[in-house]
Amino acid sequence: MLQMHLFNFDESSIWGPHLFPMATHDAQQEVTDLWIKKMKTHFNGNDKLKQGYVLKENYLKLPERFLQMGKISEENVENFRAALQCTWRDCWCGGEVREKVTQSEFIESMKNFRLWENTSALAKPMPFFFDAYDLNHDGFLTKEEFCTFVQGNGLDQERAEILFAQIDTNHDDLISLEDFITCIRAFFLSQDDEGHYSYVFGPLIGN
């Protein structure tokens, strides 16, 4: 029987310095309208009740929800929660301790986070999301597995397949964990129009 991977929270091979260089000159400029739309899209995806804020308590319940759906192993729950704790503190709260974050607070925190030398907090939960949709746990996402992930964010089948093709740079019809993290980093950190990378968390909302 195939087993889910047990991820080490400090696994440097996944989110080491080679994936997270020092902030570039581009990161120090004012953010673009496209980047703002991406952040609003991500925030709204987490604001399930449309209250205008996201509670830390609810954000950290995600591992339990994935466990109940059979998407992660029980052994990974604590490591997943620890990774989310880091992301909540650094990405959502700008290094502070908050129990809830509004949309404007999240955008401001992410503006500052883009300037940090070490942006590893962004990717720490990603192996757990990756493994949750890697249904046969072979270390890769097939087109079907990846489309299940992005369609869950509201993306249609056509755009999901175009996004898959853009991420699958070696054209082997598989997406590796490093490919997946590259896509997520482009969404959060790039100001440029990265094509369909901008839609990994669903269709972009307006202003």
Residue pairs with C-beta under 8 A, 6 or more apart in sequence:
2 136
2 137
2 138
3 73
3 137
4 72
4 73
4 75
4 76
4 131
4 137
5 76
5 127
5 131
5 137
5 139
6 73
6 75
6 76
6 79
7 14
7 76
7 79
7 80
7 127
7 128
7 131
8 79
9 79
9 82
9 83
9 124
11 127
14 123
14 126
14 127
14 177
14 181
15 120
15 123
15 124
15 126
15 181
16 120
17 118
19 120
19 123
19 178
19 181
19 182
19 185
20 118
20 119
20 120
20 123
22 117
23 114
23 115
23 116
23 117
23 119
26 190
26 191
26 192
27 114
27 115
27 189
27 191
28 115
29 191
31 111
31 114
31 191
32 191
33 207
34 191
34 193
34 198
34 204
35 190
35 191
36 107
36 207
37 204
37 205
37 206
37 207
38 187
38 188
38 198
38 201
38 204
39 106
39 107
39 110
39 188
40 103
40 107
40 204
40 205
41 201
41 202
41 203
41 204
41 205
42 187
42 188
42 201
43 54
43 103
43 106
43 107
44 50
44 103
44 205
45 153
45 201
45 202
46 54
46 59
47 53
47 54
47 103
48 58
52 102
52 103
53 100
53 101
53 102
53 103
54 92
54 100
54 101
54 106
55 99
55 100
56 88
56 98
56 99
56 100
56 101
57 99
59 84
59 88
59 92
60 81
60 84
60 85
60 88
62 80
62 84
63 72
63 76
63 77
63 78
63 80
63 81
63 84
63 128
64 77
66 72
66 80
66 128
66 132
67 73
67 74
67 77
71 132
71 133
72 80
72 128
72 131
72 132
76 128
76 131
79 128
80 125
80 128
83 124
83 125
83 128
84 125
86 121
86 124
87 121
87 122
87 124
87 125
89 95
89 96
89 97
89 121
90 113
90 116
90 121
90 122
91 109
91 110
91 113
91 121
91 122
91 188
92 98
92 101
92 106
92 109
93 101
93 105
93 109
94 108
94 109
94 112
94 113
98 105
101 109
110 188
113 119
113 121
113 122
114 188
114 189
119 185
119 189
122 184
122 185
122 188
122 189
123 181
123 184
123 185
126 177
126 180
126 181
126 184
127 177
129 149
129 180
130 141
130 177
130 180
131 137
133 141
133 145
133 146
133 148
133 149
134 140
134 141
134 145
135 145
139 176
139 177
140 174
140 175
140 176
141 149
141 174
141 175
141 180
142 173
142 174
143 161
143 164
143 173
146 160
146 163
146 164
146 167
146 175
147 157
147 160
147 161
147 164
150 160
150 163
150 199
150 200
150 202
151 157
151 160
153 200
153 201
153 202
154 202
154 203
155 163
155 199
155 200
155 202
155 203
159 196
159 199
162 196
163 183
163 196
163 197
163 199
163 200
164 175
166 195
166 196
166 197
167 175
167 179
167 180
167 182
167 183
167 197
168 174
168 175
168 179
169 179
183 197
183 200
184 200
186 194
186 197
187 194
187 197
187 198
187 200
187 201
190 197
198 204
